[in-house]
């Protein structure tokens, strides 16, 4: 079976708009969460959220074209161009046809959608919307714009499976690379969902924290939405070695499952099945895993379900795992969450540091694993898992290990 490795990475996030800044803030425990305000009917409404601040699309996209892209596509292109540059890869006509662009998003062009509705429906409503409204808001716009920005002519498409979108995209990419259908790919996820309507929708579910995200902690009160993108250049090991590329880590395995139970409430058995399948696909035993980058949303039910799922999958080994949730720093970016957390996972493996779970106040009786509270932990990390568990009962897990 062909081995698949990571040779390039790029990111736009609340804690850094390049990999090095992201790395420093991740291990320092820097928070990107703040109070974000929206003016609606002359009243300001505020929510805790993790925005990407001072992003300049023109740094990555021709200013004449950037207005034709929704914010989520701008993020996607910027992160992808970073990953390509980082990998050192160049595309010929032949290699471009053997390279794919496979990305994930949960809601796509939400900013475009909301702007269009506001223009049409407010009291001084415009009878027209932006002529590129549909190309901007469609979920596949990010992957299409990446293809155009890089000249990649191989397979290109988008996976939309709520919070598991990015990990599902990476898993599909892994299997396509193993099969020999392609030799390289850009994959990851992008989301820009910090709009008034989106935040009110999540608020209506009663899962939003009033201040900060405290995954696995006593007195945790819910999730905080974020935004951003992370993209990765994946290649076969043979391809990477042939061109002398630097290699960050190996994408060793992928597991997925469906709960088939409830649209919003997670299931222990479903989540644990995905974890077990990822380890099996990677040829790893529970004893080989040292770190878990958890889905860890900070909601009561998600965190205790994920804890129980890890105990089911790992048995006695669960108590010896370092587990952390990066959402405590950059929020829950929905379809991009798994991609941002994949970057955290790869950095954990390459740097031998477990990122912290910030805002942790103490153990919950039902969440009793080692969550690396508040301070990053230097430790040997041979292999790690990255969990994404989505509404709809859709579970996706990837395994990352040191290259050998």
Buried (B, 14 or more C-beta within 10 A) or exposed (E): EBBBBBBBBBBBBBBBBBBEBBBEBBBBBBBBBBEBEBEEEEEEBEBBBBBBEEBEBEEBBEEEBBEBBBBBBBBBBBBBBBBBEBBEBEBEEEBBBBBBBBBBBBBBBBBBBBBBBBBEEEEEEEEEBBEBBEBBBBBBBBBBBBBEBBEBBBBBBBBBBBBBBBBBBBBBBBEBBBEEEBBBBBBBBBBBBBBBBBBBEBBEEEBBBEEBBBBBBEEBBBBBBBBBBBBBBBBBBEBBEEEEBEBBBBBBBBBBBBBEEEEEEBBBEBBBBBBBBBBEBBEBEBEBBBBBBBBBBBBBEBBBBBBBBBBBBBEEBBEEBBBBBBBBBBBBBBBBBBBBBBBBBBBBBBBBBBBBBBBBEEBBEEBBBBBBBBBBBEEEBBBBBBBBBBBBBBBBBBBBBBBE
